[in-house]
Amino acid sequence: MERPVAYSATVFGDLLSIVGHNFSADTVVRCVMPGHDEITMTPTIVRPSWLVIAGVSGVFTPGSYELHVQSLRGWQTPAFATVILRVFPRAGPVTVLYPGKGATPYTIAIVATPAMRSTKGIPSPDTVLTKLPKFCATILEIIRSLLMLKEDFLTQSQLDTWIRWVVVFDPQSPVSLTTALVEEWGGGAIAQAIPTIVAPYLASYAIQADVVFALHGSTIRTSATGNPTVDETTGPQSASYELDTVNRTHALFPRYPGAVAMSVHSHDAPMPLHEFCHAASDVHSGFLQDLYSDHVTNSIFLIDKKFRQAATNPVPTAFGTYQTISHASANVRWNGEPYPSTWRSYHAKHANMELPNLMDAYNAVAPGPQTFCCLDPISRGWLFDRIWAKAHR
């Protein structure tokens, strides 16, 4: 076991993050203060280079603790850091949970919106800044959804170790139109993030994100949405790749980040990963669209959906090529579920056709099987390569 290299301080009910190497599934963290009972915490998230603990709970003495990482099989690190465990307040509004790699790492920001904009354009205080435990529970579910499900493109070739995770939770932020990161959409349960507001808000904390999860506290607007990245197309580009015999490139920086709006009251996996796939793509460079509708907008370049001239036409055998490899179309959506008779759209075949594609109606199956829903191979390869290029810019 190598010595851990970083950590984030914590308060009662907040997260504790530890970055290191070769963590195993049976890892625990011991917090030791001379003259007091030690605290042993079991991580909620265990990755080979990252531990995330749901936070200190129960009775403890505020103060300075030595941190030790220990395996239940017997090995233990020496104390590698001193952490201040507080009841209140937090050390500051910004916490880096994982640093990523590189000078400008691909960054996922999770931010508590200070306000929500109504359908009439009026900002009002959002309750998420009074719900730190729920905010933290949602962060844990986002991490689990992106890094620990069957669809694992973000962990292939250790891509996840290049990604920076940063959290903004600022109860001192004022309520205004410039801090309303989320807006009501229509008269139902939907809220959506506003990328043109999110970007300057994060910039005020010296953060440039590639994808943002803007969390809110509404118990009514519980349907999550993911707005795509707006790429900076005039900036640096990746090496070229081939899609359907056309050579293309990925813009390496965003003009505006992809932005997910999500309630802390509704965040179960795989919802965060589904919305991340929307947000990490771009409507012009390539977009992963919902597959549970036949909707199309002509200006959007789609990766995961194509259209026949007429709904009565047969589904083509081949869906398309990626990096010169041909991939088959799906004759049905999943488990024999046919395309509706009025649909012109069709999809690529994915690995387990007994379950929906991750971008389809994954919630049509039970919660357990939902976490095994995956992308089709073209979408998976394309999105991995897109994020890999940005992470290595």
ChimeraX attribute file (.defattr): number of C-alpha atoms within 10 A of each C-alpha:
attribute: neighborCount
match mode: 1-to-1
recipient: residues
	/A:1	14
	/A:2	11
	/A:3	17
	/A:4	22
	/A:5	12
	/A:6	16
	/A:7	24
	/A:8	17
	/A:9	20
	/A:10	24
	/A:11	19
	/A:12	21
	/A:13	20
	/A:14	23
	/A:15	24
	/A:16	22
	/A:17	22
	/A:18	23
	/A:19	21
	/A:20	19
	/A:21	16
	/A:22	13
	/A:23	21
	/A:24	16
	/A:25	14
	/A:26	12
	/A:27	19
	/A:28	20
	/A:29	20
	/A:30	19
	/A:31	20
	/A:32	19
	/A:33	17
	/A:34	9
	/A:35	6
	/A:36	10
	/A:37	11
	/A:38	15
	/A:39	18
	/A:40	16
	/A:41	18
	/A:42	16
	/A:43	21
	/A:44	15
	/A:45	18
	/A:46	20
	/A:47	22
	/A:48	14
	/A:49	18
	/A:50	21
	/A:51	28
	/A:52	22
	/A:53	21
	/A:54	23
	/A:55	22
	/A:56	20
	/A:57	13
	/A:58	8
	/A:59	8
	/A:60	15
	/A:61	14
	/A:62	14
	/A:63	12
	/A:64	16
	/A:65	21
	/A:66	17
	/A:67	23
	/A:68	20
	/A:69	25
	/A:70	20
	/A:71	16
	/A:72	11
	/A:73	8
	/A:74	6
	/A:75	11
	/A:76	18
	/A:77	15
	/A:78	13
	/A:79	16
	/A:80	15
	/A:81	17
	/A:82	17
	/A:83	18
	/A:84	16
	/A:85	22
	/A:86	20
	/A:87	17
	/A:88	11
	/A:89	9
	/A:90	17
	/A:91	13
	/A:92	11
	/A:93	14
	/A:94	17
	/A:95	22
	/A:96	17
	/A:97	23
	/A:98	27
	/A:99	18
	/A:100	20
	/A:101	16
	/A:102	13
	/A:103	9
	/A:104	17
	/A:105	21
	/A:106	29
	/A:107	23
	/A:108	23
	/A:109	24
	/A:110	25
	/A:111	27
	/A:112	26
	/A:113	30
	/A:114	30
	/A:115	27
	/A:116	28
	/A:117	25
	/A:118	16
	/A:119	13
	/A:120	8
	/A:121	12
	/A:122	13
	/A:123	21
	/A:124	16
	/A:125	17
	/A:126	20
	/A:127	17
	/A:128	24
	/A:129	22
	/A:130	12
	/A:131	13
	/A:132	18
	/A:133	17
	/A:134	18
	/A:135	25
	/A:136	19
	/A:137	18
	/A:138	22
	/A:139	22
	/A:140	18
	/A:141	21
	/A:142	22
	/A:143	17
	/A:144	20
	/A:145	23
	/A:146	23
	/A:147	19
	/A:148	18
	/A:149	18
	/A:150	16
	/A:151	19
	/A:152	16
	/A:153	21
	/A:154	20
	/A:155	16
	/A:156	11
	/A:157	10
	/A:158	13
	/A:159	19
	/A:160	24
	/A:161	19
	/A:162	23
	/A:163	25
	/A:164	22
	/A:165	21
	/A:166	19
	/A:167	20
	/A:168	19
	/A:169	21
	/A:170	16
	/A:171	14
	/A:172	9
	/A:173	13
	/A:174	13
	/A:175	16
	/A:176	16
	/A:177	17
	/A:178	16
	/A:179	22
	/A:180	27
	/A:181	29
	/A:182	30
	/A:183	23
	/A:184	18
	/A:185	15
	/A:186	10
	/A:187	9
	/A:188	11
	/A:189	14
	/A:190	18
	/A:191	29
	/A:192	23
	/A:193	30
	/A:194	21
	/A:195	24
	/A:196	15
	/A:197	16
	/A:198	26
	/A:199	22
	/A:200	16
	/A:201	19
	/A:202	17
	/A:203	11
	/A:204	9
	/A:205	11
	/A:206	10
	/A:207	16
	/A:208	25
	/A:209	27
	/A:210	29
	/A:211	28
	/A:212	31
	/A:213	28
	/A:214	27
	/A:215	29
	/A:216	30
	/A:217	26
	/A:218	18
	/A:219	13
	/A:220	12
	/A:221	22
	/A:222	20
	/A:223	18
	/A:224	21
	/A:225	22
	/A:226	26
	/A:227	25
	/A:228	27
	/A:229	26
	/A:230	23
	/A:231	22
	/A:232	15
	/A:233	16
	/A:234	10
	/A:235	11
	/A:236	14
	/A:237	17
	/A:238	17
	/A:239	11
	/A:240	12
	/A:241	17
	/A:242	15
	/A:243	18
	/A:244	13
	/A:245	13
	/A:246	12
	/A:247	11
	/A:248	14
	/A:249	16
	/A:250	22
	/A:251	23
	/A:252	23
	/A:253	25
	/A:254	20
	/A:255	19
	/A:256	22
	/A:257	29
	/A:258	31
	/A:259	34
	/A:260	29
	/A:261	29
	/A:262	29
	/A:263	24
	/A:264	25
	/A:265	20
	/A:266	17
	/A:267	21
	/A:268	17
	/A:269	20
	/A:270	28
	/A:271	24
	/A:272	26
	/A:273	23
	/A:274	26
	/A:275	26
	/A:276	26
	/A:277	27
	/A:278	25
	/A:279	26
	/A:280	26
	/A:281	28
	/A:282	24
	/A:283	21
	/A:284	15
	/A:285	19
	/A:286	21
	/A:287	23
	/A:288	27
	/A:289	24
	/A:290	20
	/A:291	20
	/A:292	14
	/A:293	13
	/A:294	16
	/A:295	12
	/A:296	15
	/A:297	8
	/A:298	7
	/A:299	8
	/A:300	15
	/A:301	18
	/A:302	20
	/A:303	23
	/A:304	25
	/A:305	20
	/A:306	18
	/A:307	15
	/A:308	14
	/A:309	9
	/A:310	11
	/A:311	16
	/A:312	11
	/A:313	9
	/A:314	12
	/A:315	20
	/A:316	15
	/A:317	12
	/A:318	13
	/A:319	20
	/A:320	20
	/A:321	16
	/A:322	18
	/A:323	16
	/A:324	13
	/A:325	12
	/A:326	14
	/A:327	18
	/A:328	18
	/A:329	21
	/A:330	21
	/A:331	18
	/A:332	17
	/A:333	25
	/A:334	19
	/A:335	11
	/A:336	11
	/A:337	13
	/A:338	11
	/A:339	21
	/A:340	13
	/A:341	8
	/A:342	10
	/A:343	15
	/A:344	19
	/A:345	20
	/A:346	24
	/A:347	24
	/A:348	26
	/A:349	23
	/A:350	25
	/A:351	13
	/A:352	15
	/A:353	18
	/A:354	13
	/A:355	24
	/A:356	26
	/A:357	28
	/A:358	25
	/A:359	23
	/A:360	21
	/A:361	18
	/A:362	23
	/A:363	15
	/A:364	11
	/A:365	13
	/A:366	9
	/A:367	13
	/A:368	10
	/A:369	15
	/A:370	23
	/A:371	23
	/A:372	17
	/A:373	28
	/A:374	27
	/A:375	27
	/A:376	24
	/A:377	17
	/A:378	24
	/A:379	23
	/A:380	21
	/A:381	14
	/A:382	19
	/A:383	22
	/A:384	18
	/A:385	17
	/A:386	21
	/A:387	23
	/A:388	22
	/A:389	19
	/A:390	23
	/A:391	25
	/A:392	17
	/A:393	17
